[in-house]
Every structure is written in structure tokens, then in C-alpha cells.
Amino acid sequence: MGVLTLADFRTEIQSSTGNRGIDNARLDRWINFGYLDLAGAIKFASLDDKIVIPTVASQANYAITGSPLLIRFVVDATSNLLLGWHTPVEYFRVKDAVTGTAAKWTREKDEIFIHPVPAGVVSLEVYVKEEPVLLIATGDVTVLPATWDNAIFLLSTHHALLALGEEQRAAAWFNRAITYIQSRISEDQLEANNLGTGMTLPGTAVPEASAGAGGGLGASLGGPGG
């Protein structure tokens, strides 16, 4: 969890933009832009969640609660099987009325579609990456580790200066943010440097500990995806 409160971020950005007396509504907008930038670019366990969905016989589509940023992976917990992801185009091109153990899934808007359709009730575990709740109250802190407060400050100042028409200064602050982010150790980097159970292929049993993959702003920030 972060250390700097929303009030602290406001104070710092007032200073970094030249103490212009900018109103809190604009400051909060830039702060949350920076927060969302970082949360969408780096993998944070605090933003991972699991949605459990009981299936219905012969039904392929199920609502996803909360509209998560992305779905990391889907497991048939009843059979302990990892489902394979298909693009919506590929899924809907080949889908048919076959009933059986679900083997693949796709996402369309706020629904997940599985195939084959189940013959009865099974428990689907949908592992998702959520967007963080925006900072609103003055005492709010982020759900991210405190070491990332500085990255949010740097990115927020970038957005502030960009909005104020100071493109050169904004670019300099963005470069500072990239440098800072690249210097931090992330969960993706830690996982990549440690031995695991090996890759689980779709249609095979899931080990006790499963890791998903995601994408993000990594290319822009020069860091890993989440």
C-alpha cells in the first residue's frame, strides 16, 4: 500500500508545476492519470482477483462482474483444467452446439464465452486484473507498494505539464518516470528469474500455483507488462 496520500500528491504536483494555484479537481485528474498509467503497465498482485462462475447446462456465455481491465486466464476448477484462449473471431467462427468439458474461452464485452458448452454445473475460476479504485478523498493512498509512489508522482507531473502546454518539460518528466520504473524490480521480473512448475498447457491439469500473463504499457514505459 502506498504512503503518499492524495493530499500529499497534490502538494508535490503544485510544487513541480510551479505553484500556480491549480484547483484540486485538475490535480486529482492528473494524479489518477499517472496512477492508471502505472497500474496498467506493471503487474501488481494487489490488482489480481478471481471471479468464480457456476455454469449452467448448455449455456456458453456468462457475465463478468466488475468489468476488469483484462482476463489473465480461466480454469475449470471442477476438472482442474486450464482453458485455452481464442480470439473472438476464431471462437465465433468455429463454435457449434457440442456439449462437453469446456476447452476454450473468449471475451466479448462484459461476458465470457466457453466451448464446448457444459452438460451441467461446473465451477469456472476467472483470474482477472482489475483497475485500481481512483484516489478521491484527501487521505486516500494507492493499493500499490510504496516504492511506486514516486513513479505516480513523476507520471502525474508529466500529465500536468502536458495539459498546461509545456510539452518539453512534460517529455523530460516522462523520461524521468521511465528511468525510475525501469530501475524497480517488478513481480514479472522476479517470476522470470525463479524456477516454477513449468508451463501449463490448455486442457491439462493446473498445478497448485498458477501464474498468468498480461499486457500493458510496457513498450512505452520500457518495462514489463501486467
ABEGO torsion letter per residue (X at the ends): XBABBAAAAAAAAAAAAGGAGBBAAAAAAAAAAAAAAAAAABBBAAABBBBBBBBBBGBABBBBBGGBABBABBBBAAAGBBBBBBBAAAAAAABBABBEBBABBBBBEABBBBOBBBABBBBBBBBBBBBBBBBABAABBBABBAAAAAAAAAAAAAAAAAAAGBAAAAAAAAAAAAAAAAABBBAAAAAAABBBAEBBBBGBBBBABBBBBBBEAAAAAGBBBX
